[in-house]
Amino acid sequence: MLSSISNRIEHYMDLLAYRQKLVAANIANADTPGYRTRDLDFQFEFLSLPEGDSPRAIEPAGLTMKNDGNNVSLDREARLLAENALRFNVASNLLKGEIRLLRKAIEEGRG
């Protein structure tokens, strides 16, 4: 059984995957008239959402609306993609470390 830290890392990675889908949808709809950017309040979702529950997409405030009613900023979405990739790499390395510790404890227990 993995530790509670591992469970929190897994929850964090699930939220990152959800955000990745939202960012991909935003980019795909960058030229769709009337489309509104979707994201999630990452900190709120991580700290208060029970693990296993689905996060809620929100419309971020303060984005510039274009004449066609679309408010997707490709610069913002590109930044979120890069940020998400960094966060995912850090989280996966932390999870790998937790698994290594568990494996080492199991191997030492056999001896």
Order of alpha helices (4+ residues) and beta strands (2+ residues): alpha-alpha-alpha
